[in-house]
């Protein structure tokens, strides 16, 4: 297959599923707390915000 164009995704599908599970259990979780609870998701608040928005979850 051909190489992909652009920057690779920072969050894997596994990371996204883990973060979504946490947010669905506790909708009021803050971004910094989400990073800690998700055990090692190394990304910015903006990245988490965009990922949640893409899945239809808004704060």
N, CA, C and O atoms as a CHARMM CRD file, in Angstrom:
* protein
*
  236
    1    1 UNK  N      0.83800  -1.18700   0.00000 PROA 1      0.00000
    2    1 UNK  CA     0.00000   0.00000   0.00000 PROA 1      0.00000
    3    1 UNK  C      0.88100   1.24800   0.00000 PROA 1      0.00000
    4    1 UNK  O      2.04600   1.20400   0.39500 PROA 1      0.00000
    5    2 UNK  N      0.31400   2.33400  -0.44000 PROA 2      0.00000
    6    2 UNK  CA     1.05600   3.58700  -0.53100 PROA 2      0.00000
    7    2 UNK  C      1.19200   4.23700   0.83900 PROA 2      0.00000
    8    2 UNK  O      0.33400   4.06900   1.70600 PROA 2      0.00000
    9    3 UNK  N      2.27900   4.98000   1.02600 PROA 3      0.00000
   10    3 UNK  CA     2.42900   5.69400   2.30500 PROA 3      0.00000
   11    3 UNK  C      1.35900   6.77500   2.44900 PROA 3      0.00000
   12    3 UNK  O      0.93400   7.38300   1.46600 PROA 3      0.00000
   13    4 UNK  N      0.94500   6.99700   3.66000 PROA 4      0.00000
   14    4 UNK  CA    -0.07100   8.02300   3.92200 PROA 4      0.00000
   15    4 UNK  C      0.54900   9.40800   3.86200 PROA 4      0.00000
   16    4 UNK  O      1.73000   9.60000   4.15200 PROA 4      0.00000
   17    5 UNK  N     -0.26800  10.34900   3.48600 PROA 5      0.00000
   18    5 UNK  CA     0.16600  11.74000   3.43000 PROA 5      0.00000
   19    5 UNK  C     -0.24400  12.41500   4.73600 PROA 5      0.00000
   20    5 UNK  O     -1.33600  12.17100   5.25000 PROA 5      0.00000
   21    6 UNK  N      0.62200  13.25400   5.26500 PROA 6      0.00000
   22    6 UNK  CA     0.29000  14.01000   6.46500 PROA 6      0.00000
   23    6 UNK  C      0.85800  13.39300   7.72800 PROA 6      0.00000
   24    6 UNK  O      1.50200  12.34400   7.72500 PROA 6      0.00000
   25    7 UNK  N      0.58700  14.09300   8.78300 PROA 7      0.00000
   26    7 UNK  CA     1.11100  13.68700  10.08500 PROA 7      0.00000
   27    7 UNK  C      0.34000  12.48100  10.61900 PROA 7      0.00000
   28    7 UNK  O     -0.88000  12.41600  10.46300 PROA 7      0.00000
   29    8 UNK  N      1.02400  11.53300  11.24100 PROA 8      0.00000
   30    8 UNK  CA     0.31500  10.38000  11.81200 PROA 8      0.00000
   31    8 UNK  C     -0.51900  10.78900  13.02600 PROA 8      0.00000
   32    8 UNK  O     -0.21100  11.77100  13.70100 PROA 8      0.00000
   33    9 UNK  N     -1.56900  10.03000  13.29200 PROA 9      0.00000
   34    9 UNK  CA    -2.44100  10.32800  14.42900 PROA 9      0.00000
   35    9 UNK  C     -1.69200  10.14100  15.73900 PROA 9      0.00000
   36    9 UNK  O     -0.89200   9.21900  15.89200 PROA 9      0.00000
   37   10 UNK  N     -1.96900  11.03300  16.67400 PROA 10     0.00000
   38   10 UNK  CA    -1.32100  10.97600  17.98100 PROA 10     0.00000
   39   10 UNK  C     -1.96300   9.91200  18.87100 PROA 10     0.00000
   40   10 UNK  O     -1.27900   9.21500  19.62000 PROA 10     0.00000
   41   11 UNK  N     -3.29000   9.80100  18.77500 PROA 11     0.00000
   42   11 UNK  CA    -4.01700   8.83300  19.59400 PROA 11     0.00000
   43   11 UNK  C     -4.34700   7.59500  18.76700 PROA 11     0.00000
   44   11 UNK  O     -4.85200   7.69900  17.65000 PROA 11     0.00000
   45   12 UNK  N     -4.05900   6.44600  19.31900 PROA 12     0.00000
   46   12 UNK  CA    -4.43200   5.20200  18.64400 PROA 12     0.00000
   47   12 UNK  C     -5.92800   4.95500  18.86800 PROA 12     0.00000
   48   12 UNK  O     -6.56000   5.62500  19.68500 PROA 12     0.00000
   49   13 UNK  N     -6.47500   4.00500  18.14800 PROA 13     0.00000
   50   13 UNK  CA    -7.88400   3.65700  18.35100 PROA 13     0.00000
   51   13 UNK  C     -8.11100   3.15500  19.77200 PROA 13     0.00000
   52   13 UNK  O     -9.15700   3.40700  20.37000 PROA 13     0.00000
   53   14 UNK  N     -7.13900   2.45500  20.29600 PROA 14     0.00000
   54   14 UNK  CA    -7.24400   1.95100  21.67200 PROA 14     0.00000
   55   14 UNK  C     -7.30200   3.11600  22.66400 PROA 14     0.00000
   56   14 UNK  O     -8.10400   3.09600  23.59800 PROA 14     0.00000
   57   15 UNK  N     -6.44700   4.13800  22.46200 PROA 15     0.00000
   58   15 UNK  CA    -6.45900   5.31900  23.32700 PROA 15     0.00000
   59   15 UNK  C     -7.80800   6.02500  23.25700 PROA 15     0.00000
   60   15 UNK  O     -8.35400   6.44400  24.27800 PROA 15     0.00000
   61   16 UNK  N     -8.34400   6.15300  22.03900 PROA 16     0.00000
   62   16 UNK  CA    -9.63500   6.82100  21.86900 PROA 16     0.00000
   63   16 UNK  C    -10.74100   6.05100  22.58100 PROA 16     0.00000
   64   16 UNK  O    -11.56700   6.65100  23.26900 PROA 16     0.00000
   65   17 UNK  N    -10.76700   4.74000  22.42500 PROA 17     0.00000
   66   17 UNK  CA   -11.79200   3.92900  23.09800 PROA 17     0.00000
   67   17 UNK  C    -11.69400   4.06400  24.61100 PROA 17     0.00000
   68   17 UNK  O    -12.70900   4.17700  25.29900 PROA 17     0.00000
   69   18 UNK  N    -10.46800   4.05100  25.12500 PROA 18     0.00000
   70   18 UNK  CA   -10.25700   4.17000  26.57100 PROA 18     0.00000
   71   18 UNK  C    -10.77500   5.51800  27.07000 PROA 18     0.00000
   72   18 UNK  O    -11.47600   5.58100  28.08000 PROA 18     0.00000
   73   19 UNK  N    -10.42900   6.59600  26.36300 PROA 19     0.00000
   74   19 UNK  CA   -10.86800   7.93400  26.76200 PROA 19     0.00000
   75   19 UNK  C    -12.38700   8.05400  26.67100 PROA 19     0.00000
   76   19 UNK  O    -13.01400   8.63100  27.56000 PROA 19     0.00000
   77   20 UNK  N    -12.98100   7.52100  25.61500 PROA 20     0.00000
   78   20 UNK  CA   -14.43400   7.58400  25.46200 PROA 20     0.00000
   79   20 UNK  C    -15.14400   6.82300  26.57600 PROA 20     0.00000
   80   20 UNK  O    -16.17200   7.27400  27.08000 PROA 20     0.00000
   81   21 UNK  N    -14.60700   5.68600  26.95800 PROA 21     0.00000
   82   21 UNK  CA   -15.19700   4.89600  28.04500 PROA 21     0.00000
   83   21 UNK  C    -15.19600   5.70500  29.34300 PROA 21     0.00000
   84   21 UNK  O    -16.18300   5.71100  30.07800 PROA 21     0.00000
   85   22 UNK  N    -14.09300   6.38000  29.61400 PROA 22     0.00000
   86   22 UNK  CA   -13.97500   7.18700  30.83700 PROA 22     0.00000
   87   22 UNK  C    -14.97000   8.33600  30.81500 PROA 22     0.00000
   88   22 UNK  O    -15.63200   8.60600  31.81700 PROA 22     0.00000
   89   23 UNK  N    -15.07800   9.01100  29.68000 PROA 23     0.00000
   90   23 UNK  CA   -15.97300  10.16900  29.57800 PROA 23     0.00000
   91   23 UNK  C    -17.43500   9.73900  29.68700 PROA 23     0.00000
   92   23 UNK  O    -18.24900  10.44600  30.28100 PROA 23     0.00000
   93   24 UNK  N    -17.76400   8.59600  29.12400 PROA 24     0.00000
   94   24 UNK  CA   -19.15600   8.12900  29.21200 PROA 24     0.00000
   95   24 UNK  C    -19.52800   7.73900  30.63600 PROA 24     0.00000
   96   24 UNK  O    -20.67700   7.91100  31.04200 PROA 24     0.00000
   97   25 UNK  N    -18.57600   7.21900  31.39400 PROA 25     0.00000
   98   25 UNK  CA   -18.83100   6.88000  32.80200 PROA 25     0.00000
   99   25 UNK  C    -18.94200   8.12800  33.66500 PROA 25     0.00000
  100   25 UNK  O    -19.74900   8.18000  34.59300 PROA 25     0.00000
  101   26 UNK  N    -18.12800   9.13500  33.35500 PROA 26     0.00000
  102   26 UNK  CA   -18.08900  10.36200  34.14800 PROA 26     0.00000
  103   26 UNK  C    -18.05900  11.56500  33.20200 PROA 26     0.00000
  104   26 UNK  O    -16.97800  12.05500  32.87200 PROA 26     0.00000
  105   27 UNK  N    -19.22800  12.05100  32.75700 PROA 27     0.00000
  106   27 UNK  CA   -19.28200  13.13200  31.76800 PROA 27     0.00000
  107   27 UNK  C    -18.64700  14.44300  32.23000 PROA 27     0.00000
  108   27 UNK  O    -18.31600  15.28400  31.39300 PROA 27     0.00000
  109   28 UNK  N    -18.47000  14.63800  33.51800 PROA 28     0.00000
  110   28 UNK  CA   -17.91900  15.90300  34.01400 PROA 28     0.00000
  111   28 UNK  C    -16.40800  15.86300  34.21400 PROA 28     0.00000
  112   28 UNK  O    -15.84300  16.78100  34.80800 PROA 28     0.00000
  113   29 UNK  N    -15.75700  14.83300  33.73700 PROA 29     0.00000
  114   29 UNK  CA   -14.30900  14.71000  33.90400 PROA 29     0.00000
  115   29 UNK  C    -13.60300  15.83600  33.13000 PROA 29     0.00000
  116   29 UNK  O    -14.00500  16.18100  32.01800 PROA 29     0.00000
  117   30 UNK  N    -12.56300  16.39300  33.72300 PROA 30     0.00000
  118   30 UNK  CA   -11.79700  17.45500  33.06900 PROA 30     0.00000
  119   30 UNK  C    -10.69600  16.83700  32.22000 PROA 30     0.00000
  120   30 UNK  O    -10.30900  15.68700  32.42800 PROA 30     0.00000
  121   31 UNK  N    -10.19500  17.61400  31.25500 PROA 31     0.00000
  122   31 UNK  CA    -9.19400  17.09800  30.31800 PROA 31     0.00000
  123   31 UNK  C     -7.93900  16.60100  31.03400 PROA 31     0.00000
  124   31 UNK  O     -7.42600  15.53000  30.70900 PROA 31     0.00000
  125   32 UNK  N     -7.44500  17.36300  31.99800 PROA 32     0.00000
  126   32 UNK  CA    -6.22800  16.95800  32.71700 PROA 32     0.00000
  127   32 UNK  C     -6.46600  15.65600  33.47300 PROA 32     0.00000
  128   32 UNK  O     -5.60500  14.77600  33.49700 PROA 32     0.00000
  129   33 UNK  N     -7.63300  15.53900  34.08400 PROA 33     0.00000
  130   33 UNK  CA    -7.96800  14.31900  34.81600 PROA 33     0.00000
  131   33 UNK  C     -8.13900  13.14900  33.84700 PROA 33     0.00000
  132   33 UNK  O     -7.76000  12.01900  34.15800 PROA 33     0.00000
  133   34 UNK  N     -8.70600  13.42100  32.68400 PROA 34     0.00000
  134   34 UNK  CA    -8.88100  12.37900  31.67100 PROA 34     0.00000
  135   34 UNK  C     -7.53300  11.81700  31.23600 PROA 34     0.00000
  136   34 UNK  O     -7.38900  10.60900  31.04500 PROA 34     0.00000
  137   35 UNK  N     -6.55100  12.69400  31.08100 PROA 35     0.00000
  138   35 UNK  CA    -5.21200  12.23200  30.70700 PROA 35     0.00000
  139   35 UNK  C     -4.64600  11.29200  31.76500 PROA 35     0.00000
  140   35 UNK  O     -4.02200  10.28400  31.43200 PROA 35     0.00000
  141   36 UNK  N     -4.86000  11.61800  33.03700 PROA 36     0.00000
  142   36 UNK  CA    -4.35600  10.76600  34.12100 PROA 36     0.00000
  143   36 UNK  C     -5.12300   9.44700  34.20200 PROA 36     0.00000
  144   36 UNK  O     -4.52400   8.38400  34.36200 PROA 36     0.00000
  145   37 UNK  N     -6.44100   9.52200  34.09200 PROA 37     0.00000
  146   37 UNK  CA    -7.25900   8.31600  34.19900 PROA 37     0.00000
  147   37 UNK  C     -7.02400   7.36400  33.03100 PROA 37     0.00000
  148   37 UNK  O     -7.12700   6.14600  33.18100 PROA 37     0.00000
  149   38 UNK  N     -6.71400   7.91900  31.88300 PROA 38     0.00000
  150   38 UNK  CA    -6.50600   7.09000  30.69300 PROA 38     0.00000
  151   38 UNK  C     -5.11400   6.47400  30.67600 PROA 38     0.00000
  152   38 UNK  O     -4.73800   5.81800  29.70400 PROA 38     0.00000
  153   39 UNK  N     -4.35300   6.68000  31.73200 PROA 39     0.00000
  154   39 UNK  CA    -3.04900   6.04300  31.91900 PROA 39     0.00000
  155   39 UNK  C     -2.11400   6.23100  30.73700 PROA 39     0.00000
  156   39 UNK  O     -1.85900   5.30400  29.96800 PROA 39     0.00000
  157   40 UNK  N     -1.61500   7.43800  30.61200 PROA 40     0.00000
  158   40 UNK  CA    -0.53300   7.63500  29.65600 PROA 40     0.00000
  159   40 UNK  C     -0.91800   8.22200  28.31900 PROA 40     0.00000
  160   40 UNK  O     -0.11300   8.17200  27.38800 PROA 40     0.00000
  161   41 UNK  N     -2.10400   8.77400  28.17600 PROA 41     0.00000
  162   41 UNK  CA    -2.40800   9.45600  26.92600 PROA 41     0.00000
  163   41 UNK  C     -1.62300  10.75800  26.93600 PROA 41     0.00000
  164   41 UNK  O     -1.93400  11.67900  27.69000 PROA 41     0.00000
  165   42 UNK  N     -0.61700  10.82300  26.10200 PROA 42     0.00000
  166   42 UNK  CA     0.25900  11.99200  26.03700 PROA 42     0.00000
  167   42 UNK  C     -0.20100  12.88500  24.89300 PROA 42     0.00000
  168   42 UNK  O      0.25300  12.73600  23.75900 PROA 42     0.00000
  169   43 UNK  N     -1.09900  13.80700  25.19400 PROA 43     0.00000
  170   43 UNK  CA    -1.57200  14.73200  24.16900 PROA 43     0.00000
  171   43 UNK  C     -2.11400  15.98200  24.85500 PROA 43     0.00000
  172   43 UNK  O     -2.27500  16.02700  26.07400 PROA 43     0.00000
  173   44 UNK  N     -2.38500  16.97900  24.04800 PROA 44     0.00000
  174   44 UNK  CA    -2.85900  18.24800  24.58600 PROA 44     0.00000
  175   44 UNK  C     -4.36400  18.20100  24.83900 PROA 44     0.00000
  176   44 UNK  O     -5.06200  17.28900  24.39500 PROA 44     0.00000
  177   45 UNK  N     -4.83300  19.19300  25.55500 PROA 45     0.00000
  178   45 UNK  CA    -6.26900  19.33300  25.79400 PROA 45     0.00000
  179   45 UNK  C     -7.00300  19.50800  24.47500 PROA 45     0.00000
  180   45 UNK  O     -8.10600  18.99400  24.29300 PROA 45     0.00000
  181   46 UNK  N     -6.38000  20.24300  23.55100 PROA 46     0.00000
  182   46 UNK  CA    -6.99900  20.48500  22.24700 PROA 46     0.00000
  183   46 UNK  C     -7.20800  19.17700  21.49100 PROA 46     0.00000
  184   46 UNK  O     -8.25300  18.97700  20.87000 PROA 46     0.00000
  185   47 UNK  N     -6.22800  18.29400  21.54000 PROA 47     0.00000
  186   47 UNK  CA    -6.34500  16.99900  20.87100 PROA 47     0.00000
  187   47 UNK  C     -7.49200  16.19400  21.46900 PROA 47     0.00000
  188   47 UNK  O     -8.28000  15.59500  20.73700 PROA 47     0.00000
  189   48 UNK  N     -7.59000  16.17800  22.79800 PROA 48     0.00000
  190   48 UNK  CA    -8.69100  15.47000  23.45500 PROA 48     0.00000
  191   48 UNK  C    -10.03200  16.08900  23.07800 PROA 48     0.00000
  192   48 UNK  O    -10.99300  15.37200  22.80200 PROA 48     0.00000
  193   49 UNK  N    -10.09900  17.41600  23.06600 PROA 49     0.00000
  194   49 UNK  CA   -11.32900  18.11500  22.70200 PROA 49     0.00000
  195   49 UNK  C    -11.76900  17.72900  21.29300 PROA 49     0.00000
  196   49 UNK  O    -12.93800  17.41800  21.06600 PROA 49     0.00000
  197   50 UNK  N    -10.83500  17.74800  20.35400 PROA 50     0.00000
  198   50 UNK  CA   -11.16400  17.41600  18.96200 PROA 50     0.00000
  199   50 UNK  C    -11.61800  15.96400  18.82000 PROA 50     0.00000
  200   50 UNK  O    -12.55100  15.67200  18.07100 PROA 50     0.00000
  201   51 UNK  N    -10.96200  15.06500  19.53500 PROA 51     0.00000
  202   51 UNK  CA   -11.32700  13.65800  19.47200 PROA 51     0.00000
  203   51 UNK  C    -12.74100  13.45100  20.01800 PROA 51     0.00000
  204   51 UNK  O    -13.53800  12.73400  19.41400 PROA 51     0.00000
  205   52 UNK  N    -13.05400  14.07100  21.15200 PROA 52     0.00000
  206   52 UNK  CA   -14.38700  13.94000  21.73500 PROA 52     0.00000
  207   52 UNK  C    -15.43900  14.56400  20.82100 PROA 52     0.00000
  208   52 UNK  O    -16.52800  14.01300  20.66000 PROA 52     0.00000
  209   53 UNK  N    -15.12200  15.69100  20.23100 PROA 53     0.00000
  210   53 UNK  CA   -16.03700  16.36300  19.31100 PROA 53     0.00000
  211   53 UNK  C    -16.31400  15.48000  18.09400 PROA 53     0.00000
  212   53 UNK  O    -17.44900  15.39900  17.62400 PROA 53     0.00000
  213   54 UNK  N    -15.27800  14.82400  17.59200 PROA 54     0.00000
  214   54 UNK  CA   -15.41900  13.93600  16.43600 PROA 54     0.00000
  215   54 UNK  C    -16.37900  12.78000  16.75100 PROA 54     0.00000
  216   54 UNK  O    -17.05100  12.26500  15.85700 PROA 54     0.00000
  217   55 UNK  N    -16.43800  12.38000  18.02000 PROA 55     0.00000
  218   55 UNK  CA   -17.32200  11.29400  18.44100 PROA 55     0.00000
  219   55 UNK  C    -18.66600  11.81200  18.96000 PROA 55     0.00000
  220   55 UNK  O    -19.45700  11.04900  19.51400 PROA 55     0.00000
  221   56 UNK  N    -18.91900  13.10600  18.78000 PROA 56     0.00000
  222   56 UNK  CA   -20.20500  13.67100  19.14900 PROA 56     0.00000
  223   56 UNK  C    -20.36100  14.00000  20.61700 PROA 56     0.00000
  224   56 UNK  O    -21.48400  14.15900  21.09700 PROA 56     0.00000
  225   57 UNK  N    -19.25500  14.10400  21.34200 PROA 57     0.00000
  226   57 UNK  CA   -19.30700  14.43200  22.77000 PROA 57     0.00000
  227   57 UNK  C    -18.79800  15.85200  22.94500 PROA 57     0.00000
  228   57 UNK  O    -17.67800  16.18400  22.55700 PROA 57     0.00000
  229   58 UNK  N    -19.64200  16.67800  23.53600 PROA 58     0.00000
  230   58 UNK  CA   -19.24900  18.07000  23.77700 PROA 58     0.00000
  231   58 UNK  C    -19.30000  18.34400  25.26400 PROA 58     0.00000
  232   58 UNK  O    -20.04000  17.70200  26.00900 PROA 58     0.00000
  233   59 UNK  N    -18.48900  19.32300  25.68700 PROA 59     0.00000
  234   59 UNK  CA   -18.46900  19.62700  27.11800 PROA 59     0.00000
  235   59 UNK  C    -19.39700  20.75300  27.45000 PROA 59     0.00000
  236   59 UNK  O    -19.50500  21.14100  28.61300 PROA 59     0.00000
